[in-house]
Amino acid sequence: MSDEDMPGDALAPVHAALGRMVYTAATVEMVVELTGLLLAADQTRAAKLKGRTIKPLVKLTLEYAAVAAYLNSSMRNVLGVILADVEAGMDHRNAYVHGPWGELDGVLSAMNSKPFNVEPGGFRIKTVSVEHLDRLTAELVELRERVMVWWTRAWALKHPDAKVEGLEPDTAPPYPE
């Protein structure tokens, strides 16, 4: 039985949770792009970020961070950790949006193919439920906030004398050296 065979009213909460998760994932991509834009040394590099999906955005953002003179090694290392977590979260998102849904042993599931070295059976299967989707949405919100805290700190390092109303220093604990 596929999701198309299930009554619409039964799937409405799942579809709503999916929409919230997809929207939140889009905001994560946006803040990673904004981070890359902050780090881009010129308009040519900034233009390379436009229209990219998360993996190319992460790659370019890390390349730009590597040559940003105002960043110390701690800031670069933390960005690498955060963006690795972002990639993992977005891959989790992909499990729900890049494959068909259907019932597997009576459980609504999303399935998409993966290389055999990643998934021995060749397919990744994820349970589709409001609870699972809401948990992923919360994870993506946390990732977005981690990127924004890092962005705020990098912006302050790049523009130490600038004062912007509404852009106050963050109150998160300092990054380890």
C-alpha positions as CSV (number, residue, x, y, z in Angstrom):
1,M,0.0,0.0,0.0
2,S,1.4,3.4,-0.9
3,D,0.7,6.7,0.7
4,E,-1.6,7.4,-2.2
5,D,-3.8,4.5,-1.0
6,M,-4.2,5.9,2.5
7,P,-7.1,8.2,3.3
8,G,-6.1,11.9,3.0
9,D,-7.3,12.8,6.4
10,A,-5.0,10.2,7.9
11,L,-2.0,11.6,6.1
12,A,-2.8,15.3,6.7
13,P,-0.8,15.6,10.0
14,V,2.1,13.8,8.4
15,H,2.0,16.1,5.3
16,A,1.9,19.1,7.6
17,A,4.9,17.8,9.6
18,L,6.7,17.1,6.4
19,G,6.1,20.7,5.2
20,R,7.4,22.1,8.5
21,M,10.5,20.0,8.2
22,V,11.1,20.9,4.5
23,Y,10.6,24.6,5.3
24,T,13.1,24.4,8.2
25,A,15.6,22.6,6.1
26,A,15.4,25.4,3.5
27,T,16.2,27.9,6.3
28,V,19.3,25.9,7.2
29,E,20.5,26.0,3.6
30,M,19.8,29.8,3.6
31,V,21.9,30.4,6.7
32,V,24.8,28.3,5.3
33,E,24.6,30.4,2.2
34,L,24.6,33.6,4.2
35,T,27.7,32.3,6.1
36,G,29.4,31.7,2.8
37,L,28.5,35.2,1.6
38,L,30.0,36.7,4.8
39,L,33.2,34.8,4.2
40,A,33.4,35.4,0.4
41,A,36.3,37.7,-0.4
42,D,34.7,39.2,-3.5
43,Q,31.6,39.2,-5.7
44,T,32.9,36.5,-7.9
45,R,33.2,34.1,-4.9
46,A,29.8,35.2,-3.6
47,A,28.1,34.5,-6.9
48,K,29.4,30.9,-6.8
49,L,27.1,30.3,-3.8
50,K,23.9,31.2,-5.5
51,G,21.5,28.3,-6.3
52,R,23.7,25.7,-4.7
53,T,22.5,22.8,-2.6
54,I,23.9,22.0,0.8
55,K,27.0,20.0,-0.1
56,P,28.4,22.5,-2.5
57,L,27.5,25.3,-0.1
58,V,29.4,23.7,2.7
59,K,32.4,23.0,0.5
60,L,32.6,26.6,-0.7
61,T,31.9,28.0,2.8
62,L,34.8,26.0,4.2
63,E,37.1,27.0,1.4
64,Y,36.2,30.7,2.0
65,A,36.7,30.3,5.8
66,A,40.2,28.8,5.2
67,V,41.4,32.1,3.8
68,A,39.5,34.6,5.9
69,A,42.3,36.3,7.8
70,Y,40.0,37.5,10.6
71,L,39.1,33.9,11.7
72,N,41.3,32.0,14.1
73,S,41.8,28.2,14.0
74,S,39.1,27.7,16.6
75,M,36.5,29.5,14.6
76,R,37.5,27.5,11.5
77,N,37.4,24.2,13.4
78,V,34.1,24.9,14.9
79,L,32.6,25.9,11.6
80,G,33.8,22.5,10.2
81,V,32.1,20.6,13.0
82,I,28.9,22.6,12.6
83,L,28.8,22.2,8.9
84,A,29.5,18.4,9.2
85,D,26.5,18.2,11.5
86,V,24.4,20.3,9.0
87,E,25.3,17.9,6.2
88,A,24.2,14.9,8.4
89,G,21.0,16.6,9.3
90,M,20.3,17.5,5.7
91,D,21.0,13.9,4.6
92,H,18.5,12.8,7.2
93,R,16.0,15.2,5.5
94,N,16.8,13.7,2.1
95,A,15.6,10.3,3.3
96,Y,12.1,11.7,3.5
97,V,12.0,13.8,0.4
98,H,14.0,11.9,-2.2
99,G,12.2,8.6,-2.3
100,P,8.8,7.1,-2.4
101,W,6.7,6.4,0.6
102,G,4.8,3.2,1.3
103,E,3.8,0.8,3.9
104,L,6.5,-1.7,4.9
105,D,5.3,-4.3,7.4
106,G,2.4,-2.0,8.2
107,V,4.5,1.0,8.9
108,L,4.5,4.1,6.6
109,S,8.1,4.4,5.5
110,A,10.3,6.4,3.1
111,M,12.8,4.5,1.0
112,N,15.6,5.7,-1.2
113,S,18.6,4.0,-2.7
114,K,22.0,4.5,-1.4
115,P,25.4,3.1,-2.5
116,F,26.0,-0.4,-1.1
117,N,29.1,0.9,0.8
118,V,26.7,3.3,2.7
119,E,23.7,1.0,3.1
120,P,24.4,-2.7,2.7
121,G,21.0,-3.5,1.4
122,G,21.2,-0.6,-1.1
123,F,18.2,1.2,0.4
124,R,17.7,3.6,3.3
125,I,14.4,3.1,5.0
126,K,13.0,5.7,7.5
127,T,9.7,5.5,9.4
128,V,7.4,8.3,8.3
129,S,5.4,9.8,11.3
130,V,4.6,13.1,12.8
131,E,6.9,12.2,15.7
132,H,9.9,11.4,13.4
133,L,9.4,14.5,11.3
134,D,9.0,16.8,14.3
135,R,12.1,15.4,15.8
136,L,14.0,16.1,12.6
137,T,12.5,19.6,12.4
138,A,13.8,20.3,16.0
139,E,17.2,19.0,15.0
140,L,17.3,21.3,12.0
141,V,16.2,24.3,14.1
142,E,19.1,23.6,16.5
143,L,21.5,23.3,13.5
144,R,20.3,26.6,12.1
145,E,20.8,28.3,15.4
146,R,24.3,26.9,15.7
147,V,25.2,28.3,12.3
148,M,23.7,31.7,13.2
149,V,25.7,31.9,16.5
150,W,28.8,31.2,14.5
151,W,27.8,33.7,11.8
152,T,27.3,36.4,14.5
153,R,30.7,35.8,15.9
154,A,32.4,35.8,12.5
155,W,30.5,39.0,11.6
156,A,31.8,40.7,14.7
157,L,35.4,39.6,13.9
158,K,35.1,40.8,10.4
159,H,33.5,44.2,11.4
160,P,34.9,44.8,14.9
161,D,33.9,48.5,14.9
162,A,30.4,48.2,13.4
163,K,27.4,48.5,15.7
164,V,24.1,47.3,14.2
165,E,20.9,47.7,16.1
166,G,19.4,44.2,16.7
167,L,22.7,42.4,16.1
168,E,23.8,42.0,19.6
169,P,26.7,39.9,20.7
170,D,25.6,36.3,21.3
171,T,25.4,34.9,24.8
172,A,26.4,31.3,23.9
173,P,29.5,29.9,25.6
174,P,32.8,30.7,23.9
175,Y,34.2,28.1,21.5
176,P,37.1,26.1,22.9
177,E,40.6,27.0,21.7
